[in-house]
Amino acid sequence: MTSPQISKVEWGSVNVDGARGGTFKDCKVWPGGSRAWDWRETGTKHEPGVQPADVQEVLDHGATTIIVGRGMNERLQVPKEIETYVTSHGANLKVFQTEAAVLEYNRLALAGGCVGGLFHTTC
């Protein structure tokens, strides 16, 4: 299963291509799908940041590399524990400002990698 391409990202919006894609404020993507990333589900806030439950769904869908877009101004924190959590599940974690994260995600997806991501599109 291939990871969907992200066709556009701008402040407050990200467009994921494919049958299971769409336009989201924040999103999770993985090989074969995507959905809105609702921070209320896991209690995610800018600080302390991304939670293990946020990345677990992406891991469950087979991603071996997870890209996190921290926002346009990089306000979303990614605690060191998240890298430990991801690597303990046999995957790699890469963290970027959101526009750079989308570029890296698309590069890996286009190369056929089992890449997933979490993308925050505002601050």
DODO-909799 format. One record per atom (N, C-alpha, C): residue number from 1; residue in three letters; atom name; x, y, z. Coordinates in steps of 0.1 Angstrom, whole numbers, plus 5000, padded with zeros to 4 digits. Each point is the difference from the previous one (the first is absolute). Layout:
BEGIN
   i  aa at    x    y    z
 NUM Ala CA    X    Y    Z
...
END
This chain:
BEGIN
   i  aa at    x    y    z
   1 Met  N 5008 4988 5000
   1 Met CA 4992 5012 5000
   1 Met  C 5009 5012 5000
   2 Thr  N 4996 5010 4992
   2 Thr CA 5009 5012 4999
   2 Thr  C 4994 5011 5009
   3 Ser  N 5009 5009 5004
   3 Ser CA 4997 5012 5008
   3 Ser  C 4995 5011 4991
   4 Pro  N 4988 5006 5003
   4 Pro CA 4995 5010 4991
   4 Pro  C 5009 5013 5000
   5 Gln  N 4999 5007 4989
   5 Gln CA 5008 5012 4999
   5 Gln  C 4992 5012 5006
   6 Ile  N 5007 5010 5005
   6 Ile CA 4994 5012 5005
   6 Ile  C 5001 5010 4989
   7 Ser  N 4989 5005 4994
   7 Ser CA 5001 5009 4989
   7 Ser  C 5001 5015 5004
   8 Lys  N 4997 5003 5012
   8 Lys CA 5000 5014 5003
   8 Lys  C 5000 5002 5015
   9 Val  N 5008 5009 5006
   9 Val CA 5000 5003 5014
   9 Val  C 5001 5015 5001
  10 Glu  N 4992 5006 5008
  10 Glu CA 5000 5014 5003
  10 Glu  C 4995 5002 5014
  11 Trp  N 5001 5012 5005
  11 Trp CA 4995 5003 5014
  11 Trp  C 4986 4995 5001
  12 Gly  N 4998 4991 5009
  12 Gly CA 4986 4995 5003
  12 Gly  C 4994 4990 4991
  13 Ser  N 5008 4995 4990
  13 Ser CA 4994 4990 4991
  13 Ser  C 5011 4991 4994
  14 Val  N 4997 4987 4998
  14 Val CA 5008 4991 4993
  14 Val  C 4991 4991 4992
  15 Asn  N 5004 4998 4987
  15 Asn CA 4993 4992 4991
  15 Asn  C 5007 4987 4997
  16 Val  N 4994 4989 5003
  16 Val CA 5005 4986 4998
  16 Val  C 4993 4994 4988
  17 Asp  N 5008 4995 4991
  17 Asp CA 4995 4994 4987
  17 Asp  C 4995 4986 5003
  18 Gly  N 4992 4995 4990
  18 Gly CA 4995 4986 5001
  18 Gly  C 4986 4999 5005
  19 Ala  N 4995 4987 4998
  19 Ala CA 4987 4997 5003
  19 Ala  C 4997 5002 5015
  20 Arg  N 5010 4998 5009
  20 Arg CA 4998 5002 5014
  20 Arg  C 5006 5013 5005
  21 Gly  N 5002 5009 4991
  21 Gly CA 5006 5013 5003
  21 Gly  C 4989 5011 5004
  22 Gly  N 5004 5012 4999
  22 Gly CA 4991 5011 5003
  22 Gly  C 5007 5012 5004
  23 Thr  N 4993 5010 5004
  23 Thr CA 5006 5013 5005
  23 Thr  C 4997 5000 5015
  24 Phe  N 5011 5003 5008
  24 Phe CA 5000 4999 5014
  24 Phe  C 5007 5013 5006
  25 Lys  N 4997 5003 5012
  25 Lys CA 5007 5010 5008
  25 Lys  C 5013 4994 5004
  26 Asp  N 4999 4989 5007
  26 Asp CA 5012 4992 5004
  26 Asp  C 4997 4986 4996
  27 Cys  N 5010 4992 4996
  27 Cys CA 4997 4986 4995
  27 Cys  C 5010 4990 5004
  28 Lys  N 4996 4988 5000
  28 Lys CA 5008 4988 5001
  28 Lys  C 4999 4993 4986
  29 Val  N 5012 4996 4995
  29 Val CA 5000 4992 4988
  29 Val  C 5008 4987 5002
  30 Trp  N 4997 4990 4992
  30 Trp CA 5007 4987 5001
  30 Trp  C 4999 4993 4987
  31 Pro  N 5007 4989 4998
  31 Pro CA 4998 4992 4987
  31 Pro  C 4986 4996 4999
  32 Gly  N 4994 5006 4989
  32 Gly CA 4986 4996 4997
  32 Gly  C 4989 5009 5006
  33 Gly  N 5004 5011 5007
  33 Gly CA 4989 5008 5005
  33 Gly  C 5004 5012 5008
  34 Ser  N 4990 5007 5005
  34 Ser CA 5002 5013 5007
  34 Ser  C 4987 5003 5007
  35 Arg  N 5001 5009 5010
  35 Arg CA 4989 5005 5007
  35 Arg  C 5003 5013 5007
  36 Ala  N 4990 5007 5005
  36 Ala CA 5003 5012 5008
  36 Ala  C 5007 4995 5013
  37 Trp  N 5009 5009 5005
  37 Trp CA 5007 4998 5013
  37 Trp  C 4993 5008 5010
  38 Asp  N 4991 4994 5008
  38 Asp CA 4992 5008 5010
  38 Asp  C 5008 4999 5013
  39 Trp  N 5006 5010 5004
  39 Trp CA 5008 5000 5012
  39 Trp  C 4992 4997 5013
  40 Arg  N 4987 5003 5000
  40 Arg CA 4992 4997 5011
  40 Arg  C 4999 4985 5004
  41 Glu  N 5002 4991 4989
  41 Glu CA 5000 4986 5003
  41 Glu  C 5010 4995 5010
  42 Thr  N 5012 5006 5000
  42 Thr CA 5011 4996 5008
  42 Thr  C 5005 5010 5010
  43 Gly  N 4993 5012 5000
  43 Gly CA 5004 5011 5009
  43 Gly  C 5013 5007 4996
  44 Thr  N 5003 4999 4987
  44 Thr CA 5012 5007 4995
  44 Thr  C 4998 5015 5000
  45 Lys  N 5011 5007 5004
  45 Lys CA 5001 5014 5001
  45 Lys  C 5013 5004 4995
  46 His  N 5002 5012 4996
  46 His CA 5014 5005 4996
  46 His  C 5011 4995 5010
  47 Glu  N 4997 5001 5012
  47 Glu CA 5009 4996 5011
  47 Glu  C 4992 4991 5009
  48 Pro  N 5003 4988 5003
  48 Pro CA 5013 4994 4998
  48 Pro  C 5002 4995 4986
  49 Gly  N 4989 5000 4992
  49 Gly CA 5002 4996 4986
  49 Gly  C 4994 4987 4996
  50 Val  N 5006 4994 4989
  50 Val CA 4995 4987 4994
  50 Val  C 5000 4989 5011
  51 Gln  N 4989 4992 5000
  51 Gln CA 4999 4989 5010
  51 Gln  C 5002 4987 4993
  52 Pro  N 5004 4989 5007
  52 Pro CA 5002 4987 4994
  52 Pro  C 4987 4995 4993
  53 Ala  N 4989 5003 5005
  53 Ala CA 4987 4996 4993
  53 Ala  C 4999 5007 4986
  54 Asp  N 5006 5012 4999
  54 Asp CA 4999 5007 4987
  54 Asp  C 5007 4992 4989
  55 Val  N 5012 4994 5004
  55 Val CA 5008 4993 4990
  55 Val  C 4996 4986 4998
  56 Gln  N 4994 4994 5011
  56 Gln CA 4996 4986 4999
  56 Gln  C 4992 4996 4988
  57 Glu  N 4990 5008 4997
  57 Glu CA 4991 4997 4989
  57 Glu  C 5008 4999 4987
  58 Val  N 5010 5009 4998
  58 Val CA 5008 5000 4988
  58 Val  C 5009 4988 5000
  59 Leu  N 5005 4996 5011
  59 Leu CA 5008 4988 5001
  59 Leu  C 4991 4988 4997
  60 Asp  N 4988 5000 5005
  60 Asp CA 4991 4988 4998
  60 Asp  C 4997 4998 4985
  61 His  N 5001 5011 4992
  61 His CA 4997 4999 4986
  61 His  C 5013 4996 4992
  62 Gly  N 5011 4997 5007
  62 Gly CA 5011 4995 4993
  62 Gly  C 5011 5010 4996
  63 Ala  N 5000 5012 5005
  63 Ala CA 5010 5010 4997
  63 Ala  C 5013 4995 5007
  64 Thr  N 5011 5001 4992
  64 Thr CA 5013 4997 5006
  64 Thr  C 5008 5013 5002
  65 Thr  N 4996 5010 4994
  65 Thr CA 5005 5014 5003
  65 Thr  C 4988 5009 5003
  66 Ile  N 5001 5008 5011
  66 Ile CA 4990 5009 5003
  66 Ile  C 5006 5014 5000
  67 Ile  N 4993 5009 4992
  67 Ile CA 5004 5014 4999
  67 Ile  C 4990 5008 5008
  68 Val  N 5006 5009 5008
  68 Val CA 4991 5009 5008
  68 Val  C 5003 5014 4995
  69 Gly  N 4989 5007 4996
  69 Gly CA 5000 5014 4997
  69 Gly  C 4996 5008 5012
  70 Arg  N 5009 5008 5006
  70 Arg CA 4997 5006 5013
  70 Arg  C 4992 5013 4999
  71 Gly  N 4996 5004 4988
  71 Gly CA 4993 5012 4998
  71 Gly  C 5008 5010 4992
  72 Met  N 4994 5010 4995
  72 Met CA 5007 5010 4992
  72 Met  C 5010 5008 5008
  73 Asn  N 4997 5002 5013
  73 Asn CA 5010 5007 5008
  73 Asn  C 5006 4990 5011
  74 Glu  N 4998 4987 4998
  74 Glu CA 5006 4990 5008
  74 Glu  C 4997 5001 5015
  75 Arg  N 4987 5003 5003
  75 Arg CA 4996 5001 5014
  75 Arg  C 4997 4986 5006
  76 Leu  N 4996 4990 4992
  76 Leu CA 4997 4987 5005
  76 Leu  C 5012 4993 5004
  77 Gln  N 5001 4996 5013
  77 Gln CA 5011 4993 5005
  77 Gln  C 5000 4985 4997
  78 Val  N 5012 4994 4998
  78 Val CA 5001 4986 4998
  78 Val  C 5010 4995 5011
  79 Pro  N 4994 4995 5011
  79 Pro CA 5009 4996 5011
  79 Pro  C 5009 4988 4996
  80 Lys  N 5012 5000 5006
  80 Lys CA 5010 4989 4998
  80 Lys  C 4993 4986 5001
  81 Glu  N 4991 4999 5009
  81 Glu CA 4993 4987 5003
  81 Glu  C 4993 4995 4987
  82 Ile  N 4996 5009 4991
  82 Ile CA 4993 4996 4988
  82 Ile  C 5010 4993 4991
  83 Glu  N 5012 5005 4999
  83 Glu CA 5010 4993 4992
  83 Glu  C 5003 4987 5005
  84 Thr  N 5001 4999 5013
  84 Thr CA 5003 4987 5007
  84 Thr  C 4988 4990 4997
  85 Tyr  N 4988 5005 5001
  85 Tyr CA 4988 4992 4998
  85 Tyr  C 5000 4995 4985
  86 Val  N 5002 5009 4991
  86 Val CA 5000 4996 4985
  86 Val  C 5011 4990 4997
  87 Thr  N 5012 5002 5005
  87 Thr CA 5011 4991 4997
  87 Thr  C 4998 4987 5007
  88 Ser  N 4994 5000 5012
  88 Ser CA 4997 4987 5006
  88 Ser  C 4990 4991 4993
  89 His  N 4993 5007 4991
  89 His CA 4990 4993 4991
  89 His  C 5006 4997 4986
  90 Gly  N 5014 5002 4999
  90 Gly CA 5007 4996 4988
  90 Gly  C 4999 5010 4988
  91 Ala  N 4996 5012 5003
  91 Ala CA 4998 5011 4990
  91 Ala  C 5010 5011 5003
  92 Asn  N 5001 5009 4990
  92 Asn CA 5009 5012 5002
  92 Asn  C 4991 5012 5001
  93 Leu  N 5005 5011 5007
  93 Leu CA 4992 5012 5001
  93 Leu  C 5008 5012 4995
  94 Lys  N 4994 5008 4992
  94 Lys CA 5006 5012 4995
  94 Lys  C 4991 5012 5003
  95 Val  N 5005 5011 5005
  95 Val CA 4992 5011 5004
  95 Val  C 5005 5013 4993
  96 Phe  N 4990 5007 4994
  96 Phe CA 5003 5012 4993
  96 Phe  C 4990 5011 5002
  97 Gln  N 5003 5012 4995
  97 Gln CA 4989 5010 4998
  97 Gln  C 4991 4994 4990
  98 Thr  N 4987 5004 5000
  98 Thr CA 4990 4992 4992
  98 Thr  C 5003 5001 4985
  99 Glu  N 5003 5011 4995
  99 Glu CA 5002 5000 4985
  99 Glu  C 5012 4991 4996
 100 Ala  N 5011 5000 5008
 100 Ala CA 5011 4992 4998
 100 Ala  C 4996 4985 5002
 101 Ala  N 4992 4998 5010
 101 Ala CA 4995 4986 5003
 101 Ala  C 4993 4994 4988
 102 Val  N 4991 5008 4994
 102 Val CA 4992 4996 4988
 102 Val  C 5010 4996 4989
 103 Leu  N 5010 5008 4998
 103 Leu CA 5010 4997 4989
 103 Leu  C 5007 4987 5002
 104 Glu  N 5004 4998 5013
 104 Glu CA 5007 4987 5003
 104 Glu  C 4990 4989 4999
 105 Tyr  N 4988 5001 5005
 105 Tyr CA 4990 4990 5000
 105 Tyr  C 4998 4996 4985
 106 Asn  N 4997 5010 4991
 106 Asn CA 4997 4997 4986
 106 Asn  C 5012 4993 4993
 107 Arg  N 5012 5005 5004
 107 Arg CA 5012 4993 4994
 107 Arg  C 5001 4986 5003
 108 Leu  N 4998 4996 5013
 108 Leu CA 5000 4986 5004
 108 Leu  C 4988 4992 4994
 109 Ala  N 4988 5006 5000
 109 Ala CA 4989 4993 4995
 109 Ala  C 5001 4998 4985
 110 Leu  N 5006 5009 4992
 110 Leu CA 5002 4999 4986
 110 Leu  C 5010 4989 4997
 111 Ala  N 5010 4998 5009
 111 Ala CA 5010 4990 4999
 111 Ala  C 4995 4986 5004
 112 Gly  N 4987 4999 5004
 112 Gly CA 4994 4987 5004
 112 Gly  C 5002 4996 5014
 113 Gly  N 5004 5010 5009
 113 Gly CA 5002 4996 5014
 113 Gly  C 4987 4999 5007
 114 Cys  N 5000 4992 5011
 114 Cys CA 4988 4998 5008
 114 Cys  C 5001 5012 5010
 115 Val  N 4996 5011 4996
 115 Val CA 5001 5012 5008
 115 Val  C 4987 5005 5004
 116 Gly  N 4999 5005 5013
 116 Gly CA 4988 5006 5005
 116 Gly  C 5004 5013 5006
 117 Gly  N 4990 5008 5004
 117 Gly CA 5003 5013 5006
 117 Gly  C 4989 5006 5008
 118 Leu  N 5003 5009 5008
 118 Leu CA 4991 5009 5008
 118 Leu  C 5004 5014 4996
 119 Phe  N 4990 5008 4995
 119 Phe CA 5003 5013 4995
 119 Phe  C 4991 5010 5007
 120 His  N 5006 5010 5007
 120 His CA 4993 5011 5006
 120 His  C 5002 5012 4991
 121 Thr  N 4989 5007 4996
 121 Thr CA 5001 5010 4990
 121 Thr  C 4999 5014 5004
 122 Thr  N 4998 5002 5013
 122 Thr CA 5000 5014 5005
 122 Thr  C 5013 5003 5007
 123 Cys  N 4999 5007 5011
 123 Cys CA 5012 5005 5007
 123 Cys  C 5010 4989 5003
END
